[in-house]
């Protein structure tokens, strides 16, 4: 069973107290992927991208890790229930879109650091709670691949909201009120990202740490399915 290779790697990771050497990860490669989706907002819909990490072993598709997109449920409430999990095919990740619409972000990576971040992220999946601004699918995917806790589409969304709020307030109440609203929105966004810097850093470390707990990878029965 192909999952045995990953199981052996996890066991080695645990045995070495959350450390892997480059030679230990030979044959494993990861790539950051995304699929376009539409999210209803009032009477409109807005475009966003759902992100994940596609895993290959010895050049062949293995699995995809992502924050469960809940494509059939697009409410923010359903997003809060999203969980980190593996799926056994690109189709499962891309639904309701076609797998051919998946885009690849950047190049494939084959580093021990990325594999350690992948394993540690999945091992702590029950402690990683979805947050649209601070902990979404793009944050997790970018962290695993690059080691950076970042979401470019969240940054762009907040900037857009600031512009909209400021523009509407300026139209309705005058230039001064518009500037006040813009400053308020900017401060709100700043607080979202920087509220208690130490607390946020602890939050990240709690979400994704090197400590790995035993996992039943075989029980998912998703490894080695068709791409």
VEXDREN-2710 file (C-alpha; in Angstrom, 1 decimal):
% VEXDREN-2710
k/r/px/py/pz
1/UNK/0.0/0.0/0.0
2/UNK/1.5/3.3/-1.1
3/UNK/0.6/5.0/2.2
4/UNK/3.3/2.9/3.9
5/UNK/6.0/5.3/2.6
6/UNK/4.4/8.3/4.3
7/UNK/3.7/6.3/7.4
8/UNK/7.3/5.3/7.7
9/UNK/8.3/9.0/7.2
10/UNK/5.9/10.1/10.0
11/UNK/7.3/7.4/12.3
12/UNK/10.8/8.6/11.6
13/UNK/9.7/12.2/12.2
14/UNK/8.3/11.2/15.6
15/UNK/11.4/9.2/16.5
16/UNK/13.7/12.1/15.7
17/UNK/11.6/14.5/17.9
18/UNK/10.1/16.4/14.9
19/UNK/13.2/16.5/12.7
20/UNK/13.9/15.1/9.2
21/UNK/17.0/15.2/7.1
22/UNK/16.9/15.9/3.4
23/UNK/17.8/12.3/2.5
24/UNK/14.8/11.2/4.6
25/UNK/12.5/13.0/2.2
26/UNK/13.9/11.7/-1.0
27/UNK/11.2/11.2/-3.6
28/UNK/8.7/13.6/-1.9
29/UNK/7.7/16.8/-3.7
30/UNK/5.0/19.4/-2.9
31/UNK/3.3/22.1/-4.9
32/UNK/1.0/25.0/-3.9
33/UNK/-2.3/24.8/-5.9
34/UNK/-5.5/26.8/-6.1
35/UNK/-8.9/26.7/-7.7
36/UNK/-11.2/29.6/-8.4
37/UNK/-14.6/29.7/-6.6
38/UNK/-17.5/32.1/-6.2
39/UNK/-18.8/33.2/-2.8
40/UNK/-22.2/34.8/-2.4
41/UNK/-22.2/38.2/-0.6
42/UNK/-25.7/39.6/-0.2
43/UNK/-27.2/39.8/-3.7
44/UNK/-23.8/39.5/-5.3
45/UNK/-21.0/37.0/-5.7
46/UNK/-17.3/37.6/-5.4
47/UNK/-14.4/35.6/-6.8
48/UNK/-11.9/33.9/-4.5
49/UNK/-9.3/31.1/-4.7
50/UNK/-9.3/28.0/-2.6
51/UNK/-5.8/26.8/-1.8
52/UNK/-4.1/23.5/-1.1
53/UNK/-0.9/21.5/-1.2
54/UNK/-0.6/18.7/-3.8
55/UNK/1.8/15.9/-2.8
56/UNK/3.8/13.7/-5.1
57/UNK/5.9/10.7/-4.4
58/UNK/8.6/9.6/-6.9
59/UNK/7.0/11.9/-9.5
60/UNK/3.5/10.4/-9.1
61/UNK/0.4/12.0/-7.6
62/UNK/-0.1/11.0/-4.0
63/UNK/-2.7/13.2/-2.2
64/UNK/-3.8/16.8/-1.6
65/UNK/-3.8/18.5/1.8
66/UNK/-6.2/21.5/2.3
67/UNK/-8.6/23.2/4.6
68/UNK/-11.8/21.4/3.7
69/UNK/-13.4/23.9/1.3
70/UNK/-17.0/22.8/1.9
71/UNK/-17.7/23.7/-1.7
72/UNK/-21.4/22.7/-1.3
73/UNK/-21.7/25.1/1.7
74/UNK/-20.4/28.6/1.0
75/UNK/-21.6/30.5/4.1
76/UNK/-19.0/32.0/6.5
77/UNK/-20.6/29.8/9.2
78/UNK/-19.7/26.7/7.2
79/UNK/-16.2/28.0/6.8
80/UNK/-15.8/28.1/10.5
81/UNK/-16.3/24.3/10.6
82/UNK/-13.6/23.7/8.0
83/UNK/-11.0/21.1/8.9
84/UNK/-7.6/20.3/7.5
85/UNK/-7.7/17.0/5.7
86/UNK/-6.3/14.9/2.8
87/UNK/-8.2/14.1/-0.3
88/UNK/-7.3/11.4/-2.8
89/UNK/-7.8/13.1/-6.1
90/UNK/-7.6/16.5/-7.7
91/UNK/-11.3/16.2/-8.5
92/UNK/-12.2/16.0/-4.9
93/UNK/-10.2/19.2/-4.2
94/UNK/-11.5/21.1/-7.2
95/UNK/-15.3/20.4/-6.9
96/UNK/-17.5/21.8/-8.1
97/UNK/-15.0/23.1/-10.7
98/UNK/-13.1/20.8/-13.1
99/UNK/-9.6/19.6/-12.1
100/UNK/-8.2/21.2/-15.3
101/UNK/-9.0/24.6/-13.7
102/UNK/-6.5/24.0/-10.9
103/UNK/-3.6/26.4/-11.1
104/UNK/-0.1/25.9/-9.7
105/UNK/1.5/28.7/-7.7
106/UNK/5.3/28.7/-7.9
107/UNK/7.5/25.7/-8.3
108/UNK/7.5/22.3/-6.7
109/UNK/9.6/22.0/-3.6
110/UNK/11.3/18.9/-2.2
111/UNK/12.8/20.1/1.0
112/UNK/12.9/18.5/4.4
113/UNK/11.6/21.7/6.0
114/UNK/8.4/21.6/3.8
115/UNK/7.8/18.0/4.6
116/UNK/8.2/18.6/8.3
117/UNK/5.7/21.5/8.1
118/UNK/3.3/19.3/6.2
119/UNK/3.5/16.5/8.8
120/UNK/3.3/18.9/11.8
121/UNK/0.3/20.8/10.3
122/UNK/-1.7/17.7/9.8
123/UNK/-0.8/16.3/13.2
124/UNK/-2.2/19.4/14.8
125/UNK/-5.2/19.6/12.5
126/UNK/-7.7/19.4/15.4
127/UNK/-6.2/22.5/17.0
128/UNK/-6.1/24.6/13.9
129/UNK/-9.4/26.6/13.8
130/UNK/-10.3/28.3/10.5
131/UNK/-10.3/32.0/10.6
132/UNK/-11.0/34.0/7.4
133/UNK/-8.5/36.7/8.2
134/UNK/-5.8/35.0/10.1
135/UNK/-5.9/31.3/9.4
136/UNK/-7.4/30.3/6.1
137/UNK/-6.6/27.8/3.4
138/UNK/-4.0/30.1/1.8
139/UNK/-2.2/30.8/5.1
140/UNK/-1.8/27.0/5.6
141/UNK/-0.7/26.2/2.1
142/UNK/1.8/29.1/2.0
143/UNK/3.2/28.1/5.4
144/UNK/3.8/24.5/4.3
145/UNK/5.5/25.4/1.0
146/UNK/7.4/28.6/2.0
147/UNK/7.4/28.7/5.8
148/UNK/5.5/32.1/5.7
149/UNK/2.1/32.7/7.3
150/UNK/0.7/34.7/4.5
151/UNK/-2.5/35.2/2.5
152/UNK/-2.3/37.7/-0.4
153/UNK/-6.0/37.5/-1.3
154/UNK/-6.9/38.4/2.3
155/UNK/-4.6/41.4/2.2
156/UNK/-6.2/42.5/-1.1
157/UNK/-9.7/41.9/0.2
158/UNK/-9.1/44.1/3.3
159/UNK/-7.6/46.8/1.1
160/UNK/-10.6/46.7/-1.2
161/UNK/-13.0/46.9/1.8
162/UNK/-11.2/49.9/3.1
163/UNK/-11.5/51.6/-0.3
164/UNK/-15.2/50.8/-0.6
165/UNK/-16.0/52.0/2.9
166/UNK/-14.1/55.2/2.5
167/UNK/-15.6/55.9/-0.9
168/UNK/-19.2/55.3/0.2
169/UNK/-18.8/57.4/3.3
170/UNK/-17.2/60.2/1.3
171/UNK/-20.1/60.2/-1.2
172/UNK/-22.8/60.2/1.5
173/UNK/-21.4/62.4/4.2
174/UNK/-18.6/64.4/2.7
175/UNK/-14.9/64.3/2.5
176/UNK/-14.1/64.5/6.2
177/UNK/-16.4/61.7/7.2
178/UNK/-15.0/59.7/4.3
179/UNK/-11.5/60.1/5.7
180/UNK/-12.6/59.3/9.2
181/UNK/-14.2/56.1/7.9
182/UNK/-11.1/55.2/5.9
183/UNK/-8.9/55.7/8.9
184/UNK/-11.2/53.7/11.1
185/UNK/-11.3/50.8/8.5
186/UNK/-7.5/51.0/8.3
187/UNK/-7.2/50.8/12.1
188/UNK/-9.6/47.9/12.2
189/UNK/-7.5/46.0/9.6
190/UNK/-4.3/46.8/11.5
191/UNK/-5.8/45.5/14.7
192/UNK/-6.9/42.3/12.9
193/UNK/-3.4/41.6/11.9
194/UNK/-1.4/43.0/14.8
195/UNK/-3.7/42.6/17.8
196/UNK/-1.4/41.5/20.6
197/UNK/1.6/40.5/18.5
198/UNK/2.8/38.1/21.1
199/UNK/-0.6/36.5/21.3
200/UNK/-0.8/36.0/17.6
201/UNK/2.7/34.5/17.5
202/UNK/1.7/32.1/20.3
203/UNK/-1.5/31.3/18.4
204/UNK/0.5/30.4/15.3
205/UNK/2.9/28.2/17.2
206/UNK/0.0/26.5/19.0
207/UNK/-1.7/25.9/15.6
208/UNK/1.4/24.5/13.9
209/UNK/4.1/23.0/16.1
210/UNK/6.8/20.4/15.6
211/UNK/5.2/18.1/18.1
212/UNK/3.6/15.2/16.2
213/UNK/1.0/12.8/17.7
214/UNK/0.4/9.3/16.4
215/UNK/-1.9/9.2/13.3
216/UNK/-3.9/6.6/11.6
217/UNK/-3.0/7.5/8.0
218/UNK/-4.2/4.1/6.6
219/UNK/-7.7/4.7/8.1
220/UNK/-8.4/7.5/5.7
221/UNK/-8.0/5.1/2.8
222/UNK/-7.3/7.9/0.4
223/UNK/-3.7/7.5/-0.6
224/UNK/-2.8/6.3/-4.1
225/UNK/-6.2/7.0/-5.7
226/UNK/-6.4/8.3/-9.3
227/UNK/-5.3/11.8/-9.8
END
